């Protein structure tokens, strides 16, 4: 019956939920399987889920897959019709003749209800009628056939070709939809499959599972259940070898094919019965049943037990007990029950918790000056001197508000720097602004050099350009203008590149990553904020308003002096010099001395004047571009400062929210329902959880094993998160997006959580691709259990103290802890608690068990990494004396404890012949019954399920 998942082949399997209880069970299995990482590649199409019900509201929830239930593949509503008119027509009350295929099983005195679409009303025959009509004129048969055909498609590469289809049917026999439909469905399904080797397995929830909610209808519900079990046992005898067992029975289940009037084999190969465990209660036994069957079906855990049962069902078809079998009567042994508990180390949940704790700690440490590791309680008390009165602050102008907030921050850093030891972090912070200013000046000088190179095309002229008095400045000035235009384009390209880097956040990110001293050049968030303030507001700030104003004045003066326009001073001077050149060329000096001194002097003056203007033009282009870059840098620095101010205002609240979320996550064990490992199974025992199950030790584990890890104390991850979060964002139109402080801090937190998960995953969850065996497994179950034992002991001694106070010798070493006998004793008791939960989900009387070799088997699924050492020894001691076996389990952070009882008669479940039998008998004795208990009028006289009563009856006849 186990689905073969190794080496990847899957047996085509259909899960069917009949009624509300069955639908919930199937929905729970569907949600868990759909969350499996291999679902799409391995299981999709081969594992299908079908829900059949008379309640459309329940089906709608399963179609959507909301809440704790997964989405099923298909649903069938089987009650949306006029039952009164339908039954009247089939009985021949109108113009048509009676339909004997219908009247054979319907009680002639019962009148069906008028309601539709709201359930079967705890009346089994109402459910059978709805099912019957859906087979006849509805789409149930068509949907079932389509699903089964698709499962057998040749296109499924993962299909186990040699395995027949198997169908698991979940229902309650308490009187609802499943109680009246589970028998006709079995035979309809067998006909559609058309494969005698196909397996049908039933999971029946008995009425006692609902005792807390059935109220005054208890008697009717218990009577319904007993009637359903009597009918099931009646049909199960078809496959037995006793002389009294029938070879065929009349049963009308398919009104489409009215020639099918008799059945020759039992409806289900095996029926599991569940209601409640013997020693503890459950809010919802259906959840535990779904969990146990999921473990049973989607794992290698059945193993030898399955082979035992196969052999038994094939070879031993006699009736029980022996005292009745000798008389040719008795009861079949095609029943069983099951239960499972899981010892789980919820590593994925612990990773999520630790990542959130890290993010909250990082925000307080690096963004809020609120971490005892960096700022003492006394220093935080002194910070009150610099506190800001919000009401007073709101009365100030926006610029004044910003200054006051920054001044308060600078005063705090100065206080810390004044009290810090030499070479301490705050001493370093105080020295950074001057160092960063020098580095910024160097960077700006480098930018200016690049601008100068870009403007090198604006060239001076030499004297040999003016050969005689015919020279005019127009051509030279025109050439200069072209050179200036080209230079402006080249310079603009440099400016654009710098501004792009500034606007995208790259410029300041790179600068602040290298603004510190050699060997530790990257600045932390506090240091970045301090440096940005000093670069803008300091007395000699290179990006301060004074420096920018001086540069702007210089640029304005240069542009005025370097005007090349037609009416400019430059044009006038050059025209005058050209006239003088013309006038002096060819004078007396050249005639007598062959040297034209006056001409050469005039020419030199013209060249000097022209080149002086060239220098001014070039300088105006360079300085103007530099000013543009510095203004952009100043604005970006102000934006970063504003972000830091905003972070200061909102990070505290967000950190508190994050800590509260982490606390709730630890308390609840996750928030994603079945996707949370801590809440995945109804019956589980968690590691790193208090034995009372009322608290978890995740916070202790974080303080002990995680908080001090070197990679988490390195601010590099936070710096990267801050850089990315504070990087400007743009919309689809290229416009800058203005984000709130909460959005910025939220992104920082998200990035920190992701970073922490990435760093801690090998330590906690493990890395399957690692060559290191320890890293492959991550946090081991044996280590976690030893740590839990230590935490439990220290928690009991804490008297209200925090974990950090009780773990001053951290980190604890699990290998050392296991040498303590108290830890071994704690581990054994932890396993005993888990084994106590791994009970069959129904009471069972071993004194009347069947003859199967191992009817009550404990199977322990254990990973190979846990098969040796004190952990294994504690498990062996806890399970000592149990009739069990061990199977290899593929998951290293779970131990599965699975119990099953197979191949026993129905009377081995003693409560069946206690309250259920008596309620049935009282109901049947009523003279004024409002409805029948049985779904077939010919079954009203079926024998009860009590072998002692039957033995006495036979003895009386003898």
NORNORPE-V780927 format. One record per backbone hydrogen bond with DSSP energy under -0.5 kcal/mol. NH is the residue of the N-H (numbers start at 1). CO is the residue of the C=O. E is the energy in kcal/mol with one decimal. If there is no record, write none. Layout:
BEGIN
nh=NH co=CO e=E
nh=NH co=CO e=E
END
This chain:
BEGIN
nh=3 co=297 e=-1.8
nh=5 co=3 e=-0.8
nh=10 co=158 e=-3.1
nh=13 co=46 e=-2.5
nh=14 co=166 e=-2.3
nh=15 co=48 e=-2.7
nh=16 co=14 e=-0.5
nh=16 co=168 e=-3.0
nh=17 co=50 e=-2.8
nh=18 co=16 e=-0.6
nh=18 co=170 e=-3.0
nh=19 co=17 e=-0.6
nh=19 co=52 e=-3.2
nh=22 co=18 e=-0.9
nh=23 co=19 e=-2.5
nh=24 co=20 e=-2.1
nh=25 co=21 e=-2.0
nh=26 co=22 e=-2.4
nh=27 co=23 e=-2.7
nh=28 co=24 e=-2.3
nh=29 co=25 e=-2.0
nh=30 co=26 e=-2.7
nh=31 co=27 e=-2.3
nh=32 co=28 e=-1.9
nh=33 co=29 e=-2.7
nh=34 co=30 e=-2.7
nh=35 co=31 e=-1.2
nh=36 co=33 e=-1.5
nh=39 co=36 e=-1.9
nh=42 co=38 e=-3.0
nh=43 co=38 e=-0.9
nh=43 co=39 e=-1.1
nh=44 co=39 e=-2.8
nh=45 co=47 e=-0.5
nh=46 co=43 e=-1.8
nh=47 co=43 e=-1.9
nh=48 co=13 e=-2.3
nh=48 co=46 e=-0.5
nh=50 co=15 e=-2.8
nh=51 co=74 e=-2.0
nh=52 co=17 e=-3.0
nh=53 co=76 e=-2.1
nh=56 co=54 e=-0.6
nh=56 co=117 e=-1.2
nh=59 co=55 e=-1.5
nh=60 co=56 e=-2.3
nh=61 co=57 e=-1.6
nh=62 co=58 e=-1.6
nh=63 co=59 e=-2.2
nh=64 co=60 e=-1.6
nh=65 co=61 e=-1.9
nh=66 co=61 e=-1.3
nh=69 co=66 e=-1.6
nh=70 co=27 e=-3.1
nh=72 co=62 e=-1.9
nh=73 co=49 e=-1.2
nh=74 co=49 e=-1.5
nh=76 co=51 e=-2.1
nh=78 co=53 e=-2.1
nh=78 co=76 e=-0.5
nh=81 co=79 e=-2.1
nh=83 co=81 e=-1.1
nh=86 co=82 e=-2.3
nh=87 co=83 e=-2.9
nh=88 co=84 e=-2.3
nh=89 co=85 e=-2.3
nh=90 co=86 e=-2.2
nh=91 co=87 e=-2.0
nh=92 co=88 e=-0.5
nh=92 co=89 e=-1.0
nh=93 co=88 e=-2.5
nh=99 co=90 e=-3.1
nh=100 co=98 e=-0.8
nh=102 co=99 e=-1.5
nh=103 co=99 e=-2.9
nh=104 co=100 e=-1.3
nh=105 co=102 e=-1.3
nh=106 co=102 e=-1.3
nh=110 co=107 e=-1.1
nh=112 co=110 e=-0.5
nh=119 co=54 e=-1.9
nh=123 co=120 e=-1.1
nh=124 co=122 e=-0.6
nh=126 co=123 e=-0.7
nh=127 co=123 e=-1.3
nh=128 co=124 e=-2.1
nh=129 co=125 e=-2.2
nh=130 co=126 e=-2.1
nh=131 co=127 e=-2.5
nh=132 co=128 e=-3.1
nh=133 co=129 e=-2.6
nh=134 co=130 e=-2.0
nh=135 co=131 e=-2.0
nh=136 co=132 e=-1.8
nh=137 co=133 e=-2.8
nh=138 co=133 e=-0.8
nh=138 co=134 e=-0.7
nh=140 co=134 e=-0.9
nh=143 co=139 e=-2.8
nh=144 co=140 e=-2.7
nh=145 co=141 e=-2.5
nh=146 co=142 e=-2.6
nh=147 co=143 e=-2.6
nh=148 co=144 e=-2.2
nh=149 co=145 e=-2.4
nh=150 co=146 e=-2.4
nh=151 co=147 e=-2.0
nh=152 co=148 e=-1.2
nh=153 co=150 e=-1.2
nh=156 co=153 e=-1.4
nh=157 co=155 e=-1.1
nh=159 co=156 e=-1.3
nh=160 co=10 e=-2.6
nh=161 co=159 e=-1.2
nh=163 co=160 e=-1.8
nh=166 co=12 e=-2.0
nh=167 co=199 e=-2.9
nh=168 co=14 e=-2.8
nh=169 co=167 e=-0.5
nh=169 co=201 e=-2.8
nh=170 co=16 e=-2.9
nh=171 co=203 e=-2.2
nh=173 co=205 e=-2.2
nh=180 co=176 e=-1.2
nh=180 co=177 e=-0.7
nh=181 co=177 e=-1.2
nh=182 co=178 e=-1.9
nh=185 co=181 e=-2.3
nh=186 co=182 e=-1.2
nh=187 co=183 e=-1.5
nh=188 co=184 e=-2.3
nh=189 co=185 e=-2.9
nh=190 co=186 e=-2.1
nh=191 co=187 e=-2.0
nh=192 co=188 e=-2.2
nh=193 co=189 e=-2.5
nh=194 co=190 e=-2.1
nh=198 co=195 e=-1.9
nh=199 co=165 e=-1.6
nh=201 co=167 e=-2.7
nh=202 co=270 e=-2.7
nh=203 co=169 e=-2.7
nh=204 co=272 e=-3.0
nh=205 co=171 e=-2.4
nh=205 co=203 e=-0.5
nh=206 co=204 e=-0.6
nh=206 co=274 e=-3.2
nh=209 co=206 e=-1.8
nh=210 co=207 e=-2.5
nh=211 co=208 e=-1.3
nh=213 co=210 e=-2.1
nh=214 co=210 e=-1.5
nh=215 co=211 e=-0.6
nh=217 co=214 e=-1.7
nh=218 co=215 e=-1.3
nh=221 co=217 e=-2.5
nh=222 co=218 e=-2.8
nh=223 co=219 e=-2.3
nh=224 co=220 e=-2.4
nh=225 co=221 e=-2.2
nh=226 co=222 e=-2.1
nh=227 co=223 e=-2.3
nh=228 co=224 e=-2.6
nh=229 co=225 e=-2.2
nh=230 co=226 e=-2.3
nh=231 co=227 e=-2.1
nh=232 co=228 e=-2.3
nh=233 co=229 e=-2.7
nh=234 co=230 e=-2.1
nh=235 co=231 e=-2.0
nh=236 co=232 e=-2.3
nh=237 co=233 e=-1.0
nh=238 co=235 e=-1.6
nh=239 co=236 e=-1.3
nh=240 co=237 e=-1.6
nh=241 co=317 e=-2.0
nh=244 co=328 e=-0.8
nh=245 co=242 e=-1.5
nh=249 co=263 e=-2.0
nh=251 co=261 e=-2.5
nh=253 co=251 e=-0.9
nh=257 co=254 e=-1.4
nh=260 co=257 e=-2.3
nh=261 co=259 e=-1.4
nh=263 co=249 e=-2.7
nh=269 co=200 e=-2.6
nh=270 co=200 e=-0.9
nh=271 co=334 e=-1.9
nh=272 co=202 e=-3.1
nh=273 co=336 e=-2.9
nh=274 co=204 e=-2.3
nh=275 co=841 e=-3.3
nh=287 co=284 e=-0.7
nh=288 co=284 e=-1.2
nh=289 co=285 e=-2.5
nh=290 co=286 e=-2.5
nh=291 co=287 e=-2.5
nh=292 co=288 e=-2.6
nh=293 co=289 e=-2.5
nh=294 co=290 e=-2.2
nh=295 co=291 e=-2.4
nh=296 co=292 e=-2.3
nh=297 co=293 e=-2.8
nh=298 co=294 e=-2.6
nh=299 co=297 e=-0.5
nh=305 co=302 e=-1.7
nh=306 co=302 e=-0.6
nh=306 co=303 e=-0.7
nh=307 co=303 e=-1.4
nh=308 co=304 e=-2.5
nh=309 co=305 e=-2.3
nh=310 co=306 e=-2.7
nh=311 co=307 e=-2.4
nh=312 co=308 e=-2.1
nh=313 co=309 e=-3.0
nh=314 co=310 e=-1.6
nh=315 co=311 e=-2.1
nh=316 co=312 e=-2.9
nh=317 co=315 e=-0.7
nh=320 co=331 e=-2.3
nh=324 co=321 e=-1.0
nh=325 co=321 e=-2.6
nh=326 co=322 e=-2.3
nh=327 co=324 e=-1.1
nh=328 co=325 e=-1.7
nh=329 co=324 e=-2.6
nh=331 co=320 e=-3.2
nh=335 co=904 e=-1.2
nh=336 co=271 e=-1.8
nh=337 co=901 e=-1.9
nh=339 co=899 e=-2.3
nh=341 co=897 e=-2.3
nh=342 co=683 e=-1.5
nh=343 co=895 e=-3.0
nh=344 co=342 e=-0.7
nh=344 co=685 e=-2.1
nh=345 co=893 e=-2.6
nh=346 co=344 e=-0.7
nh=347 co=345 e=-2.6
nh=350 co=346 e=-2.4
nh=351 co=347 e=-2.6
nh=352 co=348 e=-2.0
nh=353 co=349 e=-2.5
nh=354 co=350 e=-2.9
nh=355 co=351 e=-2.4
nh=356 co=352 e=-1.9
nh=357 co=353 e=-2.4
nh=358 co=354 e=-2.6
nh=359 co=355 e=-2.2
nh=360 co=356 e=-2.4
nh=361 co=357 e=-2.6
nh=362 co=358 e=-3.0
nh=363 co=359 e=-2.3
nh=364 co=360 e=-2.1
nh=365 co=361 e=-2.6
nh=366 co=362 e=-2.9
nh=367 co=363 e=-1.7
nh=368 co=363 e=-0.7
nh=368 co=364 e=-0.6
nh=370 co=364 e=-2.3
nh=374 co=371 e=-2.2
nh=375 co=371 e=-3.1
nh=380 co=376 e=-2.4
nh=381 co=377 e=-1.8
nh=382 co=378 e=-1.9
nh=383 co=379 e=-1.4
nh=384 co=381 e=-1.3
nh=385 co=382 e=-1.8
nh=386 co=383 e=-1.9
nh=387 co=384 e=-1.5
nh=390 co=388 e=-0.7
nh=393 co=389 e=-2.9
nh=394 co=390 e=-2.3
nh=395 co=391 e=-0.7
nh=395 co=392 e=-0.8
nh=396 co=393 e=-1.3
nh=401 co=397 e=-2.6
nh=402 co=398 e=-2.2
nh=403 co=399 e=-2.2
nh=404 co=400 e=-2.4
nh=405 co=401 e=-2.3
nh=406 co=402 e=-2.4
nh=407 co=403 e=-2.9
nh=408 co=404 e=-2.2
nh=409 co=405 e=-1.8
nh=410 co=406 e=-2.7
nh=411 co=407 e=-2.5
nh=412 co=408 e=-1.7
nh=413 co=409 e=-2.1
nh=414 co=410 e=-2.6
nh=415 co=411 e=-2.2
nh=416 co=412 e=-2.4
nh=417 co=413 e=-2.9
nh=418 co=414 e=-2.6
nh=419 co=415 e=-1.3
nh=420 co=416 e=-0.8
nh=424 co=421 e=-2.1
nh=428 co=424 e=-2.0
nh=429 co=425 e=-1.9
nh=430 co=426 e=-1.9
nh=431 co=427 e=-1.3
nh=431 co=428 e=-0.5
nh=432 co=428 e=-0.9
nh=432 co=429 e=-0.7
nh=433 co=429 e=-0.6
nh=435 co=431 e=-1.4
nh=436 co=432 e=-3.5
nh=437 co=433 e=-2.4
nh=438 co=434 e=-2.2
nh=439 co=435 e=-2.3
nh=440 co=436 e=-2.6
nh=441 co=437 e=-2.5
nh=442 co=438 e=-2.2
nh=443 co=439 e=-2.3
nh=444 co=440 e=-3.1
nh=445 co=441 e=-2.5
nh=446 co=442 e=-2.0
nh=447 co=443 e=-2.2
nh=448 co=444 e=-2.6
nh=449 co=445 e=-2.2
nh=450 co=446 e=-2.0
nh=451 co=447 e=-2.3
nh=452 co=448 e=-2.6
nh=453 co=449 e=-2.4
nh=454 co=450 e=-2.1
nh=455 co=451 e=-1.6
nh=456 co=453 e=-1.2
nh=458 co=455 e=-1.9
nh=459 co=457 e=-1.1
nh=465 co=462 e=-1.8
nh=466 co=463 e=-2.0
nh=467 co=465 e=-0.7
nh=471 co=468 e=-1.4
nh=476 co=472 e=-0.5
nh=477 co=473 e=-3.1
nh=478 co=474 e=-2.5
nh=479 co=475 e=-2.3
nh=480 co=476 e=-2.3
nh=481 co=477 e=-2.7
nh=482 co=478 e=-2.0
nh=483 co=479 e=-2.3
nh=484 co=480 e=-2.9
nh=485 co=481 e=-2.6
nh=486 co=482 e=-2.5
nh=487 co=483 e=-2.7
nh=488 co=484 e=-3.0
nh=489 co=485 e=-2.0
nh=490 co=486 e=-2.4
nh=491 co=487 e=-3.3
nh=492 co=488 e=-2.9
nh=493 co=489 e=-1.9
nh=494 co=490 e=-1.6
nh=495 co=491 e=-2.8
nh=496 co=492 e=-3.2
nh=497 co=493 e=-2.2
nh=498 co=494 e=-2.3
nh=499 co=495 e=-3.3
nh=500 co=496 e=-2.7
nh=501 co=497 e=-1.9
nh=502 co=498 e=-2.3
nh=503 co=499 e=-3.5
nh=504 co=500 e=-2.1
nh=505 co=502 e=-1.1
nh=506 co=501 e=-0.8
nh=507 co=501 e=-2.5
nh=509 co=505 e=-1.7
nh=510 co=506 e=-2.6
nh=511 co=507 e=-2.5
nh=512 co=508 e=-2.9
nh=513 co=509 e=-1.1
nh=514 co=511 e=-1.8
nh=516 co=521 e=-3.0
nh=520 co=517 e=-1.8
nh=523 co=512 e=-2.1
nh=528 co=524 e=-3.2
nh=529 co=525 e=-2.4
nh=530 co=526 e=-2.5
nh=531 co=527 e=-2.8
nh=532 co=528 e=-2.7
nh=533 co=529 e=-2.1
nh=534 co=530 e=-2.2
nh=535 co=531 e=-2.6
nh=536 co=532 e=-0.9
nh=536 co=533 e=-0.6
nh=537 co=533 e=-3.1
nh=538 co=534 e=-1.4
nh=541 co=538 e=-1.6
nh=543 co=535 e=-1.8
nh=544 co=541 e=-1.5
nh=545 co=536 e=-0.6
nh=548 co=544 e=-2.3
nh=549 co=545 e=-2.6
nh=550 co=546 e=-2.6
nh=551 co=547 e=-2.0
nh=552 co=548 e=-2.4
nh=553 co=549 e=-2.6
nh=554 co=550 e=-2.2
nh=555 co=551 e=-2.5
nh=556 co=552 e=-2.4
nh=557 co=553 e=-2.5
nh=558 co=554 e=-2.6
nh=559 co=555 e=-2.4
nh=560 co=556 e=-1.8
nh=561 co=557 e=-2.4
nh=562 co=558 e=-2.0
nh=563 co=560 e=-0.8
nh=568 co=565 e=-1.5
nh=570 co=563 e=-0.5
nh=572 co=568 e=-1.8
nh=573 co=569 e=-2.8
nh=574 co=570 e=-2.5
nh=575 co=571 e=-2.1
nh=576 co=572 e=-2.3
nh=577 co=573 e=-2.4
nh=578 co=574 e=-2.1
nh=579 co=575 e=-2.0
nh=580 co=576 e=-2.1
nh=581 co=577 e=-2.2
nh=582 co=578 e=-2.2
nh=583 co=579 e=-2.4
nh=584 co=580 e=-2.4
nh=585 co=581 e=-1.4
nh=587 co=584 e=-1.0
nh=590 co=587 e=-0.5
nh=591 co=587 e=-1.3
nh=592 co=588 e=-2.5
nh=593 co=589 e=-3.0
nh=594 co=589 e=-0.6
nh=594 co=590 e=-0.8
nh=595 co=589 e=-1.0
nh=597 co=595 e=-1.3
nh=600 co=596 e=-2.5
nh=601 co=597 e=-2.4
nh=602 co=598 e=-2.2
nh=603 co=599 e=-2.9
nh=604 co=600 e=-2.6
nh=605 co=601 e=-2.1
nh=606 co=602 e=-2.1
nh=607 co=603 e=-2.5
nh=608 co=604 e=-2.7
nh=609 co=605 e=-2.5
nh=610 co=606 e=-2.6
nh=611 co=607 e=-2.8
nh=612 co=608 e=-2.1
nh=613 co=609 e=-1.9
nh=614 co=610 e=-2.2
nh=615 co=611 e=-2.4
nh=616 co=612 e=-1.9
nh=617 co=613 e=-3.1
nh=618 co=614 e=-3.0
nh=619 co=615 e=-2.8
nh=620 co=616 e=-2.7
nh=621 co=617 e=-2.2
nh=622 co=618 e=-2.5
nh=623 co=619 e=-3.3
nh=624 co=620 e=-2.0
nh=625 co=621 e=-2.0
nh=626 co=622 e=-2.7
nh=627 co=623 e=-2.7
nh=628 co=624 e=-2.0
nh=629 co=625 e=-2.3
nh=630 co=626 e=-2.8
nh=631 co=627 e=-2.7
nh=632 co=628 e=-2.0
nh=633 co=629 e=-2.5
nh=634 co=630 e=-2.7
nh=635 co=631 e=-2.6
nh=636 co=632 e=-2.5
nh=637 co=633 e=-2.7
nh=638 co=634 e=-2.4
nh=639 co=635 e=-2.3
nh=640 co=636 e=-2.4
nh=641 co=637 e=-2.6
nh=642 co=638 e=-2.7
nh=643 co=639 e=-2.2
nh=644 co=640 e=-2.5
nh=645 co=641 e=-2.7
nh=646 co=642 e=-2.7
nh=647 co=643 e=-2.9
nh=648 co=644 e=-2.6
nh=649 co=645 e=-1.6
nh=650 co=646 e=-1.6
nh=651 co=647 e=-3.5
nh=654 co=650 e=-2.2
nh=655 co=651 e=-3.2
nh=656 co=652 e=-2.2
nh=657 co=653 e=-2.4
nh=658 co=654 e=-2.6
nh=659 co=655 e=-2.6
nh=660 co=656 e=-2.3
nh=661 co=657 e=-2.6
nh=662 co=658 e=-2.4
nh=663 co=659 e=-2.5
nh=664 co=660 e=-2.9
nh=665 co=661 e=-2.7
nh=666 co=662 e=-2.4
nh=667 co=663 e=-2.4
nh=668 co=664 e=-3.5
nh=669 co=665 e=-1.9
nh=670 co=665 e=-1.2
nh=675 co=672 e=-2.4
nh=676 co=673 e=-1.8
nh=677 co=675 e=-0.6
nh=679 co=676 e=-0.8
nh=680 co=677 e=-1.0
nh=684 co=682 e=-0.7
nh=685 co=342 e=-2.6
nh=687 co=344 e=-2.4
nh=689 co=686 e=-0.5
nh=690 co=695 e=-2.6
nh=693 co=690 e=-2.7
nh=697 co=688 e=-2.7
nh=701 co=697 e=-2.5
nh=702 co=698 e=-2.5
nh=703 co=699 e=-2.3
nh=704 co=700 e=-2.7
nh=705 co=701 e=-3.1
nh=706 co=701 e=-0.8
nh=706 co=702 e=-1.3
nh=707 co=702 e=-3.4
nh=709 co=706 e=-2.2
nh=712 co=709 e=-1.3
nh=713 co=709 e=-1.2
nh=714 co=710 e=-0.9
nh=715 co=713 e=-0.5
nh=717 co=714 e=-0.8
nh=719 co=715 e=-2.8
nh=720 co=716 e=-2.4
nh=721 co=717 e=-2.2
nh=722 co=718 e=-3.1
nh=723 co=719 e=-2.9
nh=724 co=720 e=-2.4
nh=725 co=721 e=-2.5
nh=726 co=722 e=-2.4
nh=727 co=723 e=-0.6
nh=727 co=724 e=-0.6
nh=729 co=737 e=-0.5
nh=731 co=735 e=-2.6
nh=734 co=731 e=-1.9
nh=737 co=729 e=-3.3
nh=738 co=736 e=-0.6
nh=739 co=737 e=-0.7
nh=744 co=740 e=-2.1
nh=745 co=741 e=-3.1
nh=746 co=742 e=-2.7
nh=747 co=743 e=-2.1
nh=748 co=744 e=-2.3
nh=749 co=745 e=-2.9
nh=750 co=746 e=-2.6
nh=751 co=747 e=-2.6
nh=752 co=748 e=-2.5
nh=753 co=749 e=-2.9
nh=754 co=750 e=-2.4
nh=755 co=751 e=-2.6
nh=756 co=752 e=-3.0
nh=757 co=753 e=-2.4
nh=758 co=754 e=-2.1
nh=759 co=755 e=-2.5
nh=760 co=756 e=-2.9
nh=761 co=757 e=-1.6
nh=764 co=760 e=-2.6
nh=765 co=761 e=-1.0
nh=766 co=761 e=-3.6
nh=767 co=775 e=-2.5
nh=770 co=767 e=-2.1
nh=773 co=771 e=-0.6
nh=776 co=772 e=-2.2
nh=777 co=773 e=-1.4
nh=778 co=774 e=-1.5
nh=779 co=764 e=-2.1
nh=784 co=780 e=-2.3
nh=785 co=781 e=-2.3
nh=786 co=782 e=-1.9
nh=787 co=783 e=-2.4
nh=788 co=784 e=-2.6
nh=789 co=785 e=-2.2
nh=790 co=786 e=-1.9
nh=791 co=787 e=-2.9
nh=792 co=788 e=-2.9
nh=793 co=789 e=-2.0
nh=794 co=790 e=-2.3
nh=795 co=791 e=-2.8
nh=796 co=792 e=-1.9
nh=797 co=793 e=-0.8
nh=798 co=794 e=-0.6
nh=798 co=795 e=-1.0
nh=801 co=798 e=-1.5
nh=805 co=802 e=-0.8
nh=806 co=802 e=-1.2
nh=807 co=803 e=-0.8
nh=810 co=807 e=-1.7
nh=814 co=812 e=-0.6
nh=816 co=813 e=-0.9
nh=817 co=813 e=-2.2
nh=818 co=814 e=-2.2
nh=819 co=816 e=-1.3
nh=820 co=817 e=-2.1
nh=821 co=819 e=-0.5
nh=823 co=820 e=-0.8
nh=824 co=820 e=-1.5
nh=825 co=821 e=-2.4
nh=826 co=822 e=-2.2
nh=827 co=823 e=-2.4
nh=828 co=824 e=-2.2
nh=829 co=825 e=-2.2
nh=830 co=826 e=-2.0
nh=831 co=827 e=-2.2
nh=832 co=828 e=-2.1
nh=833 co=829 e=-2.0
nh=834 co=830 e=-1.7
nh=835 co=831 e=-2.8
nh=836 co=832 e=-1.9
nh=837 co=833 e=-1.0
nh=837 co=834 e=-0.6
nh=838 co=834 e=-1.1
nh=839 co=837 e=-2.0
nh=841 co=338 e=-2.6
nh=845 co=908 e=-3.0
nh=846 co=844 e=-0.8
nh=848 co=845 e=-1.6
nh=849 co=846 e=-1.2
nh=855 co=852 e=-0.7
nh=857 co=855 e=-0.6
nh=857 co=900 e=-2.2
nh=858 co=883 e=-2.1
nh=859 co=857 e=-0.6
nh=859 co=898 e=-3.4
nh=860 co=885 e=-2.5
nh=861 co=859 e=-0.6
nh=861 co=896 e=-3.1
nh=862 co=860 e=-0.7
nh=862 co=887 e=-2.3
nh=866 co=863 e=-2.0
nh=867 co=864 e=-1.2
nh=873 co=869 e=-2.0
nh=874 co=870 e=-2.4
nh=875 co=871 e=-1.9
nh=876 co=872 e=-2.6
nh=877 co=873 e=-2.4
nh=878 co=874 e=-2.1
nh=879 co=875 e=-2.0
nh=880 co=877 e=-0.9
nh=882 co=879 e=-2.0
nh=884 co=882 e=-1.3
nh=885 co=858 e=-2.5
nh=887 co=860 e=-2.7
nh=889 co=862 e=-1.9
nh=892 co=890 e=-0.5
nh=894 co=891 e=-0.8
nh=895 co=343 e=-2.6
nh=896 co=861 e=-1.6
nh=897 co=341 e=-3.0
nh=897 co=895 e=-0.5
nh=898 co=859 e=-3.0
nh=898 co=896 e=-0.6
nh=899 co=339 e=-3.1
nh=900 co=857 e=-1.6
nh=901 co=337 e=-2.9
nh=902 co=855 e=-0.7
nh=903 co=335 e=-0.6
nh=904 co=335 e=-2.2
nh=906 co=332 e=-0.5
nh=908 co=905 e=-1.4
nh=909 co=906 e=-1.5
nh=910 co=908 e=-0.9
nh=912 co=909 e=-2.1
nh=913 co=910 e=-0.9
nh=914 co=911 e=-1.2
nh=916 co=911 e=-1.2
nh=917 co=912 e=-0.7
nh=918 co=914 e=-2.1
nh=919 co=915 e=-2.8
nh=920 co=916 e=-2.1
nh=921 co=917 e=-2.5
nh=922 co=918 e=-2.4
nh=923 co=919 e=-2.3
nh=924 co=920 e=-2.6
nh=925 co=921 e=-1.6
nh=926 co=922 e=-0.5
nh=926 co=923 e=-1.2
nh=937 co=105 e=-1.8
nh=939 co=936 e=-2.2
nh=940 co=937 e=-0.9
nh=942 co=939 e=-1.6
nh=947 co=945 e=-0.7
nh=950 co=946 e=-2.1
nh=951 co=947 e=-2.5
nh=952 co=948 e=-2.3
nh=953 co=949 e=-2.2
nh=954 co=950 e=-2.3
nh=955 co=951 e=-2.5
nh=956 co=952 e=-2.2
nh=957 co=953 e=-1.5
nh=958 co=954 e=-1.5
END
